[in-house]
């Protein structure tokens, strides 16, 4: 699941990435892995901020049609 979310984030498929992170968060919550749940919440916040930036700049449609590579937030937050 994390791999799917990473790929979708890099492709700016933010809704799909968000859905996957939510699934992963649910699993970690069931396992009572609070450290990983917190990392997932940070990643969700980052995805939501990226969505807001794209919508505000009017680049959302352009980005969806021709995604550009970005650094993975998952690697930055140590959840690989």
N, C-alpha and C positions, 0 to 999 in steps of 0.2 A: 504494500500500500504506500509506504513512504517513497518508493522509487517512482510510482505513478505520479504522486504529488510533485516530486522534484521535476520530473520531465514536463508536466503540465505547467508548472510555474515558469520554467525556462522558456516555454513556448507562449507564455502569457495567456494560457488557458486557465485563468484565475478561478473561475467558478468550479471547474473540475478539480483543481488543486485544493481549493477550500473544502470541497466535499470529501476528498481523500483524507485531508488532515483532520477533519471532524471525525471520520471513522477511526483513524489511528488514536485520536484523543479518547474516544469512547472505549477502545480496547485498553489503553493505559489506565483509564479511570477504573475499569473493572479489576485490573491487576493491582490497583492502589499504588501505582508508580507515579507519585506526585512530581518528581523531578521531570519526567518525560511529559507529563500533562502540562506542566508550566512551559516547557520548551514548545510544545504544540500550540499553546495559547499565544506565545510570542510570534510564532510563525503565522498564525491566523491574523494577528494584528498587522504584521508586515504585508500579508496578501491584501488585506482590506485597505491599507494605506496605498498600496500600488494601484488598486482598483480606483480609488478616489482620485489619484494623480492622473490616471489615464482618462477618466471621465471628465475631469476639470480641464484638461488640456485639449480635449476633443480628439485625442489620438486613439481612443479605445478601438474604434472600428478598424483603423489603419493597422494597429498593432495585432489585432486578431487575424487580419488577412495576411500580414507578412511579419511574423514574430521575429524579434531580434534576441540573440543570446544575452543572458544576464547571469551574474554570479548567483549561485544557489544559496538561498537563505538557510537551507537545511544544513549545508556545510558550515556556514558562519555560526550557526547555533549549536553545532556539534551533535546533530541527531542522525547522522548517516549510519 
